[in-house]
């Protein structure tokens, strides 16, 4: 295994030599019994993966995602209403926003008024949580070492991921339930713009319709699972940063008040005019990467880099956490400091923490949609609320010191804070 701690080396290998470093380890025998063989992020660099990539690249290009802005704005308004009505449930509301915007943009599915009883949301959340649990290092190591685990009967107690039949059932439900619902809406002429509908329309004349439909179904299921988890986790990290760095929050709010005013909320058209808010967004991605270790790449062929031999099949593990801690590029890396992304004239620089989205041909295809969703939520929260430290029953300030989720993603577990309305 080759662990890459340098963003420059990662770019040189996985971007500039992407043809050789876009493969994955062969986990097909492990993934299929558990229903994870649909996952674009995990499958090898083959004809199936290229079909997935084609679908996502065509439907999630920067030039076309503007059609999903209405979904992003509608979900942001719902988020603000939820934070106003039940601010103590802020953690759940951020997760619901993330799920709502991605289900809407991907499948034209609008959450019911009671999200906890939304059967589509329940299906995809259950599947996504299990997929993340299963794809963590521990379960993968156990399943690889003990293939017999996939034959365990359902009545034997143990973690959810240990039962292959149950895993496959939940994975199938996650990718099929929203897809089938959308097909019914399309047949009735009731479907609006969304990634899946647009992809089905775009590729309807493809010779192998059955294959392209499978590619759309599976790649969009992957896009939902990855996007919901990372979008929600990033917003939780942002919340923690605003609580810990109130001066940053006040400066961002002052910029919004000055540029946008008090008569309306910021939207994505305001993004170029709000450089400090943009810097807050970029620093959130850098400060606490929600995916500390990227999914490993694999060398398709033998290669030599900087005098070192990299044998064919070598597993390449991009260490995004180490890249975010590069003190030569990011002085005092543990400090949340958006100014590192501003020049002397307080304009946004060309530096972007793109490593947060991966590398080369395996870079997250939904990054442009995710970026817009996170940014609009951040900007509208800053315009509408001040996020403050909580107080105990005696009126003493409670310093947040949350535990962090461990596994494929990393984010703060729920901690107390107050969302105080700024605009009534």
Secondary structure, DSSP 8 states (H G I E B T S, - for coil): -EEE--HHHHIIIIITTTTTS-B----HHHHHHTT-TT-TTTS-SSHHHHHHHHHHHHHS-TTTGGGGHHHHHHHHHHHHHHHHH-GGGHHHHHHHHHHHHHHHHHH-----SSGGG-HHHHHHHHHHHHHHHHTSHHHHHHHHH-GGGGG--TTS-S-GGG-HHHHHHHHHHHHHHHHHHHHHHHHTT---S-HHHHHHHHTTT-S-HHHHHHHHHHHHHHHHHHHHHHHHHHHHHHHHHHHH-HHHHHHHHHHHHHHT-SSS---GGGGGG-HHHHHHHHHHHHHT-SSSB---EE-SS-EEETTEEE-TT-EEEEBHHHHHT-TTTSSSTTS--GGGGB-TTS-B-S---GGGG--GGGS-TTHHHHHHHHHHHHHHHHHHEEEEE-B-TTS-B------B--SSS--B----EEEEES--
